Amino acid sequence: MIGLVLAAGAGRRLQPLTDDLPKTLLPVDGERTILDIALANLKRAGLDHVAVVTGFAAHRIDDRKRALERDHGVTLELVLNERAEKWNNAYSLWVAREHLNSGAILVNGDTVHPASVEETVLAARGPDIVLAADTEKALGEEEMKLHVTDGFMDRINKALEPSTARGEYIGVTLIEPTAAESLAAALEATWKRDPDLYYEDGYQEFADRGGRIGIAPIGRVEWVEVDDHGDLARAREVACRY
């Protein structure tokens, strides 16, 4: 099993900090970046090989590759998504489809969370795919909400009614090798239908085709998805605690 970090997006809501910098390289704890935290978490989970999907300002991650490998004791493979500034992340995950064959823990490159999240999805192995879920927080319109039936996800969408949702998907997924081919096919169908769709829409396609997606509640864990300057400030409050 390998680690897989999606870090191709432009992060326009964080400009001017991201004028020429992927948001995954924004510092959140001294010089420690969001990507540093992701790699440290994956290493703690026992994963020594990590693929990173790059896109916007990919050269900035290229330039740090050796230092990141040295600092975290991992081997990095950089996968370039040449359409990252035009298409959404369903295509980014599909670009990395060959790396799913060994199984992977997927981490969004803009999420700050402790390593306990990776440990939680590993402990929940069994279904083809396992999603880390925050089942504690109050849900609103912007959260990527999960609907669960008989223990498995059957809907994932921001538009779901909060009162019927089991929780929020936080951007960490365990993907078993047995799911690699069928998930790649679902992602391909998704981006071909609409290149602006998210990889979570690919998960929906996978489930609609009969794939089993479980959820792993993360408990009372502080985590932040960094989309704007307010999120970044919050991430800097949280990151120093782990």
DRENLOVO-840796 format. One line per 4 residues: number of its first residue (from 1); their letters; for each residue x, y, z of N, C-alpha, C, O. Coordinates in Angstrom, 1 decimal, decimal comma. Each point is the difference from the previous one (the first is absolute). Layout:
<atoms>
NUM	a	X:Y:Z:X:Y:Z:X:Y:Z:X:Y:Z; ...
</atoms>
This chain:
<atoms>
1	migl	0,8:-1,2:0,0:-0,8:1,2:0,0:0,9:1,2:0,0:1,0:0,1:0,7; -1,5:1,0:-1,4:0,8:1,2:-0,1:-0,8:1,2:0,5:-1,2:-0,2:0,2; 1,8:1,3:-0,1:-0,7:1,3:0,3:-0,2:0,7:-1,4:0,7:-0,2:-0,9; -1,8:0,9:0,9:-0,3:0,8:-1,2:-0,6:1,3:0,4:-1,0:0,1:0,7
5	vlaa	1,7:1,0:-1,1:-0,4:1,4:0,4:-0,5:0,7:-1,3:0,8:0,1:-1,0; -2,0:0,5:1,1:-0,5:0,8:-1,2:0,4:1,5:0,4:-0,5:0,6:0,9; 1,4:-0,1:-1,8:0,5:1,4:0,3:0,2:0,8:-1,3:0,9:0,7:-0,2; -1,9:-0,9:-0,6:0,0:0,7:-1,4:-0,7:1,3:-0,1:0,2:0,7:-0,9
9	gagr	-1,1:-0,4:1,9:-0,8:1,2:-0,1:0,7:1,3:0,1:1,1:0,1:0,5; -1,7:1,0:-1,0:0,6:1,3:0,0:-0,2:0,8:1,3:0,8:0,8:0,3; -1,8:-1,1:0,4:-0,3:0,7:1,3:-0,2:1,5:-0,2:0,7:0,8:0,7; -1,5:-0,4:-1,6:-0,2:1,4:-0,4:-0,5:0,9:1,2:0,2:1,1:0,1
13	rlqp	-1,0:-1,7:0,8:-0,6:0,7:1,1:1,1:0,4:1,1:-0,3:0,7:0,9; 1,5:-1,3:-1,1:1,1:0,4:0,9:1,0:0,9:-0,6:1,0:0,2:0,6; -1,3:0,4:-1,8:0,9:1,0:-0,5:0,0:1,2:0,9:-1,0:0,3:0,7; 2,1:0,4:-0,7:1,2:-0,1:-0,8:1,0:-1,1:0,5:1,1:-0,1:-0,7
17	ltdd	-1,4:-0,5:1,8:1,0:-1,0:0,5:0,2:-1,2:-1,0:1,1:-0,6:0,0; -2,1:0,4:-0,8:0,1:-1,1:-1,0:0,1:0,4:-1,4:-0,3:-0,7:-1,0; 0,9:2,0:0,8:0,2:0,4:-1,4:0,9:-0,9:-0,8:-0,2:-0,2:-1,2; 1,2:-0,3:1,9:0,9:-0,9:-0,7:0,4:-1,1:1,0:1,2:-0,4:0,1
21	lpkt	-2,1:-0,1:0,7:0,3:-1,0:1,0:-1,3:-0,9:0,1:-1,1:0,5:0,3; 1,3:-1,8:-0,4:-1,2:-0,9:0,3:-0,4:0,2:1,5:0,9:0,1:0,8; -2,1:-0,2:-0,5:-0,4:0,3:1,4:0,5:-1,1:0,9:0,1:0,2:1,2; 0,2:-1,4:-1,7:0,6:-1,0:0,8:1,3:0,4:0,6:0,5:-0,7:1,0
25	llpv	0,2:1,7:-1,6:1,3:0,4:0,5:-0,1:1,2:1,0:1,0:0,6:0,3; -2,2:-0,2:0,0:-0,2:1,1:1,0:0,4:-0,4:1,4:-0,4:-1,1:0,4; 1,3:1,9:0,3:0,4:-0,4:1,3:-1,2:0,1:1,0:-0,8:1,0:-0,1; 0,7:-1,9:1,0:-1,1:0,0:1,0:0,6:-0,2:1,4:-0,8:0,2:1,0
29	dger	2,1:-0,5:-0,9:0,6:-0,2:1,4:1,5:0,3:-0,2:0,8:-0,9:-0,2; -0,5:2,2:0,4:1,4:0,4:-0,3:0,3:-0,2:-1,4:-0,8:0,6:-0,9; 1,8:-1,3:0,5:0,3:-0,3:-1,4:-0,7:-1,3:-0,5:0,1:-0,3:-1,2; -0,8:-0,4:2,1:-0,7:-1,2:-0,4:-1,3:0,3:-0,8:-0,8:0,8:0,4
33	tild	0,8:-1,4:-1,6:-1,1:0,3:-0,9:-1,1:-1,0:0,1:0,1:-1,0:0,7; -1,2:1,2:-1,4:-1,1:-1,0:-0,1:0,5:-1,3:-0,5:-0,4:-1,1:0,5; 1,2:1,2:-1,6:0,6:-1,3:-0,5:0,9:-0,7:0,9:0,0:-1,2:0,1; 0,8:2,0:0,7:0,8:-0,7:1,0:-0,8:-0,8:1,0:0,3:-1,1:0,3
37	iala	-1,4:1,7:0,1:-0,9:-0,7:1,0:-0,6:-1,3:-0,7:-0,1:-1,0:0,6; -0,3:1,1:-1,8:-0,6:-1,1:-0,7:1,1:-1,2:-0,2:-0,4:-1,1:0,3; 1,6:1,5:-0,6:1,0:-1,0:-0,2:0,4:-0,7:1,3:0,2:-1,2:0,1; -0,1:2,0:1,0:0,3:-0,5:1,3:-1,1:-1,0:0,5:0,3:-1,0:0,6
41	nlkr	-1,6:1,4:-0,9:-1,1:-0,9:0,4:0,1:-1,3:-0,7:-0,2:-1,1:0,6; 0,5:1,1:-1,9:0,1:-1,2:-0,8:1,1:-0,9:0,4:-0,1:-1,2:0,1; 1,2:1,9:0,2:1,2:-0,8:0,5:-0,3:-0,7:1,4:0,3:-1,1:0,2; -1,0:1,9:0,6:-0,4:-0,6:1,3:-0,9:-1,2:-0,2:-0,1:-0,9:0,9
45	agld	-0,7:0,9:-1,9:-0,9:-1,1:-0,3:0,7:-1,2:-0,7:-0,6:-1,0:-0,3; 1,9:1,2:0,1:0,8:-1,1:-0,5:0,2:0,0:-1,5:0,4:-1,0:-0,6; -0,7:2,1:0,0:0,1:0,1:-1,5:1,3:0,8:-0,4:0,2:1,1:0,4; 0,7:-1,8:-1,1:1,3:0,5:-0,3:0,0:0,6:-1,4:1,0:0,7:-0,4
49	hvav	-1,9:-1,1:-0,4:-0,1:0,5:-1,4:-1,2:0,9:-0,2:-1,1:-0,5:0,4; 1,2:1,7:-0,9:-1,1:0,9:-0,1:0,0:0,6:-1,4:1,1:0,5:-0,5; -2,2:-0,6:-0,2:-0,2:0,7:-1,3:-0,7:1,4:0,3:-1,0:0,0:0,7; 1,5:1,0:-1,3:-0,6:1,3:0,1:-0,4:0,5:-1,3:0,8:0,2:-0,9
53	vtgf	-2,1:0,1:0,7:-0,5:0,5:-1,2:0,1:1,5:0,0:-0,6:0,7:0,8; 1,4:-0,1:-1,7:0,3:1,4:-0,1:-0,7:0,6:-1,2:-0,5:-0,8:-0,9; 0,4:2,1:0,8:-0,6:0,7:-1,1:0,4:1,4:0,0:1,0:0,4:-0,6; -1,8:0,5:1,2:0,3:1,4:0,1:1,4:0,2:0,8:0,2:-0,6:1,0
57	aahr	0,6:1,3:-1,6:1,4:0,3:0,5:0,7:-1,2:0,5:0,6:-0,1:1,0; -0,7:-1,0:-1,9:0,6:-1,3:0,3:1,5:0,1:0,3:0,5:-0,8:0,7; 0,1:1,8:-1,3:1,5:0,1:0,1:0,4:0,3:1,5:1,1:-0,3:0,4; -2,0:0,9:0,3:0,3:0,3:1,4:0,1:-1,2:0,9:0,8:-0,1:0,9
61	iddr	-1,6:-0,9:-1,2:0,1:-1,3:0,6:1,2:-0,8:-0,5:0,7:-0,7:0,7; -0,5:0,8:-2,0:1,1:-0,7:-0,6:1,3:0,5:0,7:0,9:-0,9:0,3; -0,8:2,2:-0,1:1,2:0,5:0,6:0,3:-0,5:1,4:1,1:0,0:0,5; -2,2:-0,4:0,2:0,1:-0,4:1,4:0,1:-1,6:0,2:0,0:-0,5:1,1
65	kral	-0,1:-0,2:-2,2:-0,1:-1,4:0,0:1,0:-0,7:0,9:-0,3:-0,7:0,9; 1,6:1,0:-1,2:1,1:-0,7:0,8:-0,1:0,4:1,5:0,2:-0,9:0,8; -0,5:2,1:-0,5:0,0:0,4:1,4:-1,2:-0,6:0,7:0,1:-0,4:1,1; -1,2:0,2:-1,8:-1,2:-0,6:0,6:0,3:-1,5:0,2:-0,4:-0,5:1,1
69	erdh	1,1:-0,1:-2,0:0,3:-1,4:0,2:0,9:-0,2:1,2:-0,1:-0,9:0,8; 1,1:1,8:-0,7:1,0:-0,1:1,1:-0,7:0,3:1,3:0,2:-0,7:1,0; -1,0:1,7:-0,9:-0,6:0,4:1,2:-1,0:-1,0:0,6:-0,2:-0,2:1,2; -0,5:-0,6:-2,1:-1,1:-0,8:0,4:0,3:-1,5:-0,2:-0,8:-0,9:0,4
73	gvtl	2,0:0,6:-1,0:0,4:-1,4:-0,1:-0,9:-0,8:-1,0:-0,3:-1,2:0,2; -0,2:1,9:-1,2:-0,8:-0,6:-1,0:0,6:0,1:-1,4:0,8:0,8:-0,2; -1,3:-1,6:-0,7:0,3:0,1:-1,4:-1,2:0,7:-0,7:-1,1:-0,5:0,1; 1,4:1,6:-0,8:-1,1:0,7:-0,7:0,0:-0,3:-1,5:1,0:0,0:-0,6
77	elvl	-2,2:-0,1:0,1:-0,2:-0,1:-1,5:-1,0:1,1:-0,3:-1,1:0,0:0,5; 1,6:1,0:-1,4:-0,9:1,1:-0,3:-0,7:-0,3:-1,3:0,6:-0,4:-1,0; -1,9:0,5:1,0:-0,9:-0,3:-1,2:-0,6:1,3:-0,4:-0,8:0,6:0,7; 1,1:-0,1:-1,9:-0,4:1,3:-0,5:-1,4:-0,1:-0,7:-0,2:-0,8:-0,9
81	nera	-0,7:1,6:1,4:-1,3:0,2:-0,6:0,0:1,2:-0,9:0,0:1,1:0,6; 0,2:-1,2:-1,8:0,2:1,1:-0,9:-1,3:0,8:-0,2:0,0:1,1:-0,6; -1,1:-1,6:1,0:-1,3:0,7:-0,2:-0,5:0,5:1,4:-1,2:0,4:0,1; 2,0:-0,3:0,9:-0,4:0,3:1,3:-0,7:1,4:0,1:-0,8:0,2:0,8
85	ekwn	1,3:0,8:-1,6:-0,6:1,3:0,1:-1,2:0,2:-0,8:-0,7:1,0:0,0; 0,3:-2,1:-0,7:-1,3:0,1:-0,8:-1,0:-1,0:0,4:-1,2:0,3:0,0; 1,6:-1,4:0,5:-0,9:-1,1:0,4:0,0:-0,2:1,5:1,0:0,3:0,7; -2,0:-1,0:-0,1:-0,1:-0,2:1,4:0,7:-1,3:0,4:0,6:-0,6:-0,8
89	nays	-0,7:0,3:2,1:0,9:-1,0:0,5:-0,4:-1,5:-0,2:0,7:-0,9:0,3; -1,9:0,7:-0,9:-0,3:-1,4:-0,5:1,0:-0,4:-1,0:0,4:-1,2:0,0; 0,1:2,1:-0,8:1,0:-0,3:-1,0:1,4:-0,2:0,7:0,7:-0,8:-0,4; -0,5:1,6:1,4:1,3:-0,1:0,7:0,2:-1,4:0,6:1,0:-0,6:-0,1
93	lwva	-2,1:0,1:0,7:0,1:-1,4:0,6:0,1:-1,0:-1,1:0,7:-1,0:0,1; -1,4:1,2:-1,2:0,1:-0,9:-1,1:1,4:-0,1:-0,6:0,5:-1,0:-0,4; 0,2:2,2:0,3:1,3:0,0:-0,5:0,9:-0,9:0,8:1,0:-0,6:-0,5; -1,2:0,5:1,8:0,8:-0,9:0,9:-0,5:-1,4:0,1:0,3:-0,7:0,9
97	rehl	-1,2:0,3:-1,8:-0,7:-1,3:0,1:1,0:-1,2:0,1:-0,3:-1,0:0,8; 1,4:1,0:-1,4:0,9:-1,1:0,0:0,6:-0,2:1,4:0,4:-1,1:0,4; -0,4:2,2:0,4:0,5:-0,1:1,4:-1,0:-0,6:1,0:0,4:-0,2:1,1; -1,6:-0,1:-1,6:-1,0:-0,6:0,9:0,1:-1,5:0,0:-0,6:-0,7:0,8
101	nsga	1,4:0,2:-1,7:0,1:-1,5:-0,2:0,6:-0,7:1,2:-0,3:-1,2:0,3; 1,1:1,9:0,5:0,6:-0,6:1,2:-0,8:0,4:1,3:0,3:-0,4:1,1; -1,4:1,1:-1,4:-0,8:0,6:1,2:0,6:1,3:0,4:1,2:0,2:-0,2; -2,0:0,7:0,7:0,5:1,3:0,4:-0,8:0,6:1,1:-1,2:-0,3:0,2
105	ilvn	1,9:1,2:0,6:-0,8:0,9:0,8:0,1:1,4:-0,7:1,1:0,5:-0,1; -2,2:-0,1:-0,3:-0,1:1,3:-0,7:-0,2:1,1:1,0:-0,8:-0,1:0,9; 1,6:1,2:-1,1:-0,2:1,2:0,9:-0,1:1,2:-0,9:0,8:0,2:-0,9; -1,8:0,7:1,2:-0,1:1,2:-0,7:1,2:0,9:0,4:0,3:0,1:1,2
109	gdtv	0,3:0,6:-2,1:1,2:0,8:0,3:-0,3:1,3:0,6:0,9:0,8:0,2; -2,1:-0,5:0,2:-0,4:1,2:0,7:-0,6:-0,2:1,3:-0,7:0,8:0,5; 0,8:-2,0:0,1:-0,6:-0,4:1,2:1,0:-0,2:1,1:1,0:-0,7:-0,1; -1,2:1,4:1,2:0,9:-0,1:1,2:-0,8:-0,8:1,0:-1,1:0,3:0,5
113	hpas	1,7:-1,5:-0,1:-0,6:-0,9:1,0:1,1:-0,8:0,6:1,1:-0,1:-0,5; -1,3:-0,5:1,7:1,0:-0,9:0,6:0,1:-1,3:-0,6:-0,9:-0,5:-0,7; 2,0:-0,3:1,0:0,2:-1,3:-0,6:-1,0:-1,0:0,5:-0,2:-1,1:-0,6; -0,6:1,4:1,7:-1,0:-0,9:0,4:-1,1:-0,3:-1,0:-0,6:-1,0:0,0
117	veet	0,5:1,9:-1,0:-1,0:-0,2:-1,0:0,4:-1,1:-0,9:-0,8:-0,9:-0,4; 2,1:0,9:-0,1:0,5:-1,1:-0,8:-0,1:-1,3:0,8:-0,3:-1,1:-0,6; 0,7:1,1:1,9:-0,1:-1,2:0,8:-1,5:-0,5:0,1:-0,2:-1,2:0,0; -0,7:2,1:0,0:-1,4:-0,4:0,1:-0,5:-0,7:-1,2:-0,7:-1,0:0,0
121	vlaa	1,1:1,5:-1,2:-0,5:-0,6:-1,3:0,7:-1,4:-0,1:-0,6:-0,9:-0,6; 1,8:0,8:1,0:0,7:-1,3:-0,1:-0,7:-1,0:0,9:-0,1:-1,2:-0,3; -0,3:1,6:1,5:-0,7:-0,9:0,9:-1,3:-0,4:-0,5:-0,6:-1,0:0,5; 0,0:1,7:-1,4:-1,3:-0,3:-0,6:0,0:-0,8:-1,3:-1,0:-0,1:-0,7
125	rgpd	2,2:-0,4:0,4:0,1:-0,7:-1,3:-1,0:-1,2:-0,1:-0,4:-0,6:1,0; -0,1:0,4:-2,2:-1,0:-1,0:-0,2:-0,7:0,3:-1,3:0,0:-0,8:-1,0; -0,8:1,9:0,9:-0,6:0,4:-1,3:1,0:0,3:-1,0:1,2:0,2:0,3; -1,6:-0,1:-1,6:0,9:0,4:-1,1:0,6:1,4:0,3:1,2:0,2:-0,3
129	ivla	-2,0:0,7:0,8:0,4:1,4:0,3:-0,5:0,4:1,4:-1,1:-0,4:0,4; 1,9:1,1:0,3:-0,4:0,5:1,3:0,3:1,5:0,1:1,1:0,4:-0,3; -2,2:0,3:0,7:0,1:1,5:0,0:0,1:0,4:1,5:-0,8:-0,4:0,8; 1,8:1,3:-0,5:0,1:0,6:1,3:-1,2:1,0:0,1:-0,2:0,9:-0,8
133	adte	-0,5:-1,0:1,9:-1,2:0,9:0,2:-0,1:0,6:1,3:0,3:-0,6:1,1; -0,6:1,9:-1,1:-0,2:0,8:1,2:-1,5:-0,2:0,3:-0,8:0,6:-0,7; 0,5:-1,4:1,7:-1,4:-0,2:0,4:-0,5:0,8:1,2:-1,0:-0,2:0,5; 1,9:1,1:-0,1:-0,2:0,8:1,2:-0,5:1,4:-0,2:-0,9:0,5:0,7
137	kalg	1,4:0,2:-1,8:-0,3:1,4:-0,2:-1,4:0,2:-0,6:-0,6:-0,9:-0,6; 0,0:2,1:0,8:-1,2:0,4:-0,6:0,2:0,2:-1,5:1,0:0,6:-0,4; -1,9:-1,0:-0,4:0,1:0,1:-1,4:-0,8:1,1:-0,6:-1,1:0,3:0,5; 1,7:0,4:-1,5:-0,7:1,0:-0,7:0,0:-0,2:-1,5:0,0:-1,2:-0,5
141	eeem	0,0:2,2:-0,3:-0,1:-0,1:-1,4:1,3:-0,3:-0,7:0,0:-0,7:-1,1; 1,1:1,1:1,7:1,3:-0,2:-0,7:0,7:-1,3:0,2:0,9:-0,3:-0,8; -1,3:-0,5:1,8:0,7:-1,2:0,3:-0,3:-1,1:-1,0:-1,1:0,0:-0,6; 2,1:-0,8:0,3:-0,1:-1,2:-0,9:-0,7:-1,1:0,9:0,7:-0,8:0,6
145	klhv	-2,0:0,8:-0,7:-0,8:-0,9:0,9:-0,1:-1,4:-0,5:0,0:-0,3:-1,2; -0,2:-0,6:2,2:-0,1:-1,4:-0,3:-1,3:-0,6:0,4:-0,5:0,3:1,2; -0,1:-1,1:-2,0:-1,2:-0,7:0,4:0,3:-1,5:0,0:0,7:-0,5:-0,9; -1,1:-0,1:1,9:0,4:-1,4:0,3:-1,2:-0,9:0,1:-1,0:0,4:0,7
149	tdgf	1,0:-1,6:-1,3:-1,1:-1,0:0,1:0,7:-1,3:0,3:0,9:-0,5:-0,7; -1,3:-0,2:1,8:0,5:-1,3:0,3:1,5:0,0:0,2:0,7:-1,0:-0,4; -0,2:2,1:0,9:1,5:0,1:0,2:0,8:0,4:-1,1:1,2:0,2:0,1; -1,8:0,0:-1,3:0,8:0,4:-1,2:-0,5:1,3:-0,6:-1,2:0,3:0,1
153	mdri	2,1:0,5:-0,6:-0,4:1,3:-0,6:-0,8:-0,3:-1,3:0,4:-0,8:-0,8; -1,5:1,5:0,7:-0,8:-0,1:-1,2:-0,1:1,4:-0,7:-0,4:0,0:-1,2; 0,7:1,1:1,9:0,0:1,3:-0,6:1,1:0,8:0,6:0,2:0,0:1,2; 0,4:0,8:-2,0:1,0:1,0:0,4:-0,1:1,3:-0,8:0,1:-0,1:-1,3
157	nkal	-0,5:1,2:2,0:-0,2:1,2:-0,8:-0,2:1,1:1,0:-0,5:-0,2:1,1; 0,9:1,4:-1,5:-0,2:1,2:0,9:-1,5:0,3:0,1:-0,4:0,7:1,0; -0,4:-1,0:-2,0:-1,4:0,3:-0,1:-0,9:-0,8:0,8:-1,2:0,2:0,1; 1,7:-1,3:0,6:-0,8:-0,8:0,8:-0,6:0,7:1,2:0,6:1,0:0,5
161	epst	-1,8:-1,4:-0,1:-0,7:0,6:1,1:0,8:-0,3:1,3:0,2:-1,2:0,3; 0,3:2,2:0,4:0,9:-0,3:1,2:-0,6:-0,9:1,0:0,7:-0,8:0,6; -2,0:0,9:-0,4:-0,7:-0,8:1,1:0,0:-1,5:-0,4:-0,1:-0,8:0,9; 0,3:0,4:-2,1:0,0:-1,4:-0,4:1,4:-0,5:-0,2:0,2:-1,2:-0,2
165	arge	0,9:2,1:0,3:1,3:-0,4:-0,2:0,7:-0,7:1,2:-0,4:0,4:1,1; 1,3:-1,3:-1,3:0,7:-0,7:1,1:1,2:0,8:0,5:0,4:-0,1:1,1; 0,1:1,0:-2,0:1,2:0,8:0,3:0,6:0,7:-1,2:-0,6:0,0:-1,0; 1,8:0,5:1,2:0,7:0,7:-1,1:1,2:-0,8:-0,4:0,8:-0,4:0,9
169	yigv	-0,6:0,2:-2,2:1,3:-0,6:-0,5:1,1:1,0:0,2:-0,2:1,2:-0,4; 1,3:-1,5:1,0:1,1:1,0:0,3:1,2:0,0:-0,9:0,9:0,7:0,2; -1,0:-1,5:-1,3:1,1:0,0:-1,0:1,1:-1,0:0,2:1,1:0,2:-0,4; -1,4:-1,3:1,1:0,9:-1,1:0,2:-0,7:-1,3:-0,3:-1,1:-0,3:0,5
173	tlie	1,7:-0,5:-1,4:-0,7:-1,3:-0,5:1,0:-1,1:0,0:1,1:0,2:-0,5; -1,5:-1,4:0,9:0,7:-1,2:-0,2:-0,6:-0,7:-1,2:-1,2:-0,3:0,0; 2,1:0,0:-1,0:-0,5:-0,7:-1,2:0,8:-1,3:-0,1:1,2:-0,1:-0,1; -2,0:-1,0:0,1:0,6:-1,3:-0,1:0,4:-0,3:-1,4:-0,6:0,5:-0,9
177	ptaa	1,6:-1,4:0,7:0,4:-0,4:-1,4:-1,1:-0,5:-0,8:-0,1:0,1:-1,2; -0,8:-0,8:1,9:-1,2:-0,6:-0,7:-0,9:1,0:-0,6:-0,8:-0,3:-0,9; 0,9:1,5:1,3:-0,9:1,1:-0,5:0,7:0,8:-1,1:-0,7:0,8:-0,6; 2,0:-1,0:0,3:0,7:0,8:-0,9:-0,6:0,1:-1,4:-0,3:1,1:-0,4
181	esla	0,0:-2,2:-0,2:-0,5:0,0:-1,3:-1,3:0,6:-0,1:-0,3:0,8:-0,9; -0,6:-1,2:1,7:-1,4:0,5:0,0:-0,1:1,5:0,4:-0,8:0,7:-0,6; 1,6:-0,3:1,5:0,0:1,4:0,4:0,5:0,9:-1,2:-0,5:1,0:-0,3; 1,6:-1,5:-0,3:0,5:0,7:-1,2:-1,0:0,2:-1,1:-0,1:1,0:-0,6
185	aale	-0,7:-2,1:0,4:-1,0:0,1:-1,0:-1,1:1,0:0,4:-0,6:0,7:-0,9; 0,2:-0,7:2,2:-1,0:0,9:0,4:0,5:1,4:-0,1:-0,8:0,9:-0,4; 2,0:-0,6:0,7:0,6:1,3:-0,1:0,1:0,5:-1,4:-0,3:1,1:-0,3; 0,6:-2,0:-0,6:0,1:0,3:-1,4:-1,4:0,4:-0,5:-0,2:1,0:-0,8
189	atwk	-0,8:-1,8:1,1:-1,4:0,3:-0,4:-0,4:1,4:0,6:-0,7:0,7:-0,7; 1,2:-0,4:1,9:-0,4:1,3:0,6:0,6:1,2:-0,7:-0,7:0,9:-0,3; 2,0:-0,9:0,1:0,6:1,2:-0,6:-0,4:0,1:-1,5:0,0:1,1:-0,6; -0,3:-2,2:-0,1:-0,4:0,0:-1,3:-1,4:0,6:-0,1:-0,4:0,7:-1,0
193	rdpd	-0,4:-1,0:2,0:-1,4:0,6:0,1:0,1:1,5:0,2:-0,8:0,8:-0,6; 1,7:-0,3:1,5:0,2:1,4:0,3:1,3:0,2:0,6:0,2:-0,5:1,2; 0,8:1,1:-1,8:1,3:0,1:0,6:0,1:0,9:1,2:1,0:0,1:0,7; -2,1:0,6:-0,4:0,0:0,9:1,2:-0,5:-0,8:1,3:-0,1:0,6:1,0
197	lyye	-0,1:-1,9:-1,2:-0,5:-0,8:1,2:1,2:-0,4:0,9:1,1:0,0:-0,4; -1,5:-0,2:1,7:1,0:-0,4:1,0:0,2:-1,5:0,0:-0,8:-0,8:-0,5; 1,9:0,4:1,1:0,2:-1,5:0,1:-1,1:-0,6:0,9:-0,2:-1,2:-0,1; -0,4:1,9:1,0:-1,1:-0,5:0,8:-1,1:-0,4:-0,9:-0,8:-0,9:0,3
201	dgyq	0,6:1,6:-1,4:-1,0:-0,4:-1,0:0,4:-1,4:-0,6:-0,9:-0,8:-0,4; 2,2:0,6:0,3:0,5:-1,3:-0,5:-0,3:-1,1:1,1:-0,4:-1,1:-0,4; 0,4:1,4:1,7:-0,4:-0,9:1,0:-1,4:-0,3:-0,1:-0,4:-1,2:0,1; -0,5:2,2:-0,4:-1,4:-0,3:-0,2:-0,2:-0,9:-1,2:-0,8:-0,9:0,1
205	efad	1,5:1,1:-1,2:-0,1:-0,9:-1,2:0,4:-1,4:0,4:-0,6:-1,0:-0,4; 1,7:0,9:1,2:0,5:-1,3:0,4:-1,1:-0,7:0,9:-0,3:-1,2:-0,2; -0,3:1,9:1,1:-1,1:-0,6:0,8:-1,2:-0,4:-0,8:-0,6:-1,0:0,2; 0,3:1,9:-1,2:-1,2:-0,3:-0,8:0,2:-1,3:-0,8:-0,9:-0,6:-0,4
209	rggr	2,2:0,3:0,1:0,3:-1,2:-0,8:0,1:-1,2:0,9:0,4:-1,1:-0,5; -0,6:1,2:1,8:0,0:-1,1:0,9:1,2:-0,1:0,9:0,1:-1,0:0,7; 0,8:1,9:-0,8:1,2:0,0:0,9:-0,4:0,3:1,4:-0,9:0,8:0,3; 1,6:-1,4:0,7:-0,3:0,2:1,4:1,0:1,1:0,6:1,2:-0,1:-0,1
213	igia	-1,8:1,1:0,6:0,7:1,1:0,7:-0,4:0,1:1,4:-1,1:0,4:0,3; 2,0:-0,7:0,6:-0,2:0,1:1,4:0,4:1,4:0,5:0,7:0,7:-0,7; -1,1:-0,4:2,0:0,5:1,2:0,6:0,7:-0,3:1,3:-0,4:-1,0:0,7; 1,3:1,8:-0,3:0,7:-0,1:1,2:-0,1:1,3:0,8:0,7:0,9:-0,3
217	pigr	-1,5:-0,9:1,3:-0,1:1,3:0,9:1,3:0,3:0,7:0,6:-0,9:0,5; -0,2:2,1:-0,6:1,4:0,4:0,5:-0,1:0,4:1,5:1,0:0,3:0,6; -2,2:-0,1:-0,1:-0,1:0,4:1,4:0,1:1,5:0,1:-0,1:0,8:-1,0; 0,4:-0,3:2,2:0,1:1,4:0,3:1,4:0,5:-0,4:0,9:0,1:0,9
221	vewv	-0,6:0,1:-2,1:1,3:0,4:-0,6:-0,1:1,3:-0,6:-0,9:0,3:-0,8; 1,9:0,6:1,1:0,1:1,3:-0,6:0,6:-0,2:-1,4:1,1:-0,5:-0,1; -1,8:1,0:-0,9:0,6:0,0:-1,4:-0,6:1,2:-0,7:-1,0:0,6:0,3; 1,7:-0,2:-1,4:-0,3:1,1:-0,8:0,2:-0,2:-1,5:1,1:-0,5:-0,3
225	evdd	-2,1:0,8:-0,5:0,2:0,0:-1,4:0,3:1,5:-0,4:-0,8:0,8:0,2; 2,0:-0,6:-0,8:0,5:1,3:-0,2:-0,4:0,5:-1,4:0,6:-0,3:-1,0; -1,7:1,1:1,0:-0,5:0,6:-1,3:0,2:1,5:-0,1:0,2:0,5:-1,1; -0,2:0,2:2,2:0,1:1,4:0,0:0,9:0,5:1,2:0,5:-0,8:0,7
229	hgdl	-0,4:2,1:-0,6:0,9:0,6:1,0:-0,5:-0,3:1,4:0,8:-0,2:0,9; -2,1:0,1:-0,7:-0,5:-0,3:1,3:0,4:-1,5:0,4:0,3:-0,2:1,2; -0,5:-0,7:-2,2:0,4:-1,4:0,3:1,5:-0,1:0,3:0,4:-0,7:0,9; 0,4:1,5:-1,6:1,5:0,0:0,2:0,3:0,4:1,4:0,8:-0,6:0,7
233	arar	-1,5:1,6:-0,2:0,3:0,5:1,4:-0,4:-1,1:1,0:0,7:-0,2:1,0; -1,8:-0,5:-1,3:-0,5:-1,0:0,9:1,0:-1,2:-0,1:0,3:-0,6:1,1; 0,2:0,3:-2,3:1,0:-1,1:-0,1:1,2:0,3:0,8:0,6:-1,0:0,6; -0,2:2,2:-0,6:1,2:0,4:0,8:-0,2:-0,1:1,5:1,0:-0,2:0,8
237	evac	-2,2:0,3:-0,4:-0,3:-0,2:1,4:0,0:-1,5:0,4:0,4:-0,4:1,1; -0,9:-0,4:-2,1:-0,1:-1,5:0,3:1,3:-0,7:-0,2:0,3:-0,9:0,8; 0,5:1,2:-1,8:1,1:-0,8:-0,4:1,1:-0,1:1,1:0,7:-1,0:0,1; -0,6:2,1:0,7:1,1:0,0:1,0:-0,3:-1,0:1,1:0,8:-0,2:0,9
241	ry	-2,0:-0,4:-0,9:-0,4:-0,9:1,1:0,3:-1,4:-0,3:-0,1:-0,9:0,8; 0,6:0,6:-2,0:0,4:-1,4:-0,4:1,1:0,1:-1,0:0,5:-1,1:-0,4
</atoms>
